[in-house]
Amino acid sequence: MRVFLTGATGFIGSRILPELLAAGHQVLGLTRSDAGARALSALGAEPHRGTLEDLDSLRAGAERADAVIHTAFDHEFSNFVANCEKDRRVVTALGSVLQGSDRPLLITSGVAIGDPGTGQPAMESVFNTDHPIPRIASEEAGNALLDKGVDVRVVRLPQVHDPVKQGLVSPLIENAREKGFVGYVGEGNNRWSAAHVLDVAKLYALALDRGQKGARYHAVAEEGVAMREIAEAVAQGLGLPTKSLATADSPAYFGWLAIFAGLDMRASSAWTRDQLGWQPSGPGLIADLQAMQYALPTATA
């Protein structure tokens, strides 16, 4: 089938694209630039010009497709709340085109939304409407579309990584460069789930081909990596000391990252693996942090 892929030239989308082509699908890839269009054509995809701000361009792409995978997101995290609301509008626009059909829409969220609030890992069956992470807006938009009959499926992401980029850890690294030490909150026992980007790409393809309407899937290879362990790996790479911070001192050091820095974002993917047969095999987060070349600028986009 023809798949409209937003974020087709991005960190995750560019890895999903070859998975879809290998599975025999055609790909219509969203891009905002001539360079992106050339890159997509070279990979065997058809470019579709548009932006997240131009909802008509997104609707037009969805109109031409048998399925939509939405991975594009504005990663300017200093405007995180506003960007999550933008994603609500994007999801709503894409879904409006798919009403009255059985064409699936795969949207993207974060594993923290599955936090049951009991100290247990986030679960696919949980939708925590009280969670402080504003990415909940994407799933609220998805639920509204489900109520209208759209085949919405959700892929929830942990810290997605390779040796160049590592989700929220990448801006943490840049923050440490600026501050001269690698901070963590308290004893650093809070944990973040993680998965290698190639494993995540495989999961999107599986969720398209084998997924169920209304299901939420966790792209989690490691249930939880301790923040102190992450800080120590980064400190070794940067040649900087580590330092424990009191919760009250966290905002001054982390800035906008403070909302995440002390959170426990462990997540299970047991149900996802059982349902889709997903078997992640890539390197772990710490291995990729140890393989990173810290002399090079950190990728954060």
Secondary structure by P-SEA (a helix, b strand, c coil): ccccccccccccaaaaaaaaaaabbbbbbbbccaaaaaaaaaacbbbbbbccccaaaaaaaaaaccbbbbccccccccaaaaaaaaaaaaaaaaaaaaccccbbbbbbbbcccccccccccccccccccccccccaaaaaaaaaaaaaccbbbbbbbccccccccccaaaaaaaaaaaaccccccccccbbbbbbcaaaaaaaaaaaaaccccbbbbbcccccbbbaaaaaaaaaaaacbbbbbbcccccccccccccccccccbbbbaaaaaaacccccccccaaaaaaacccccccccc
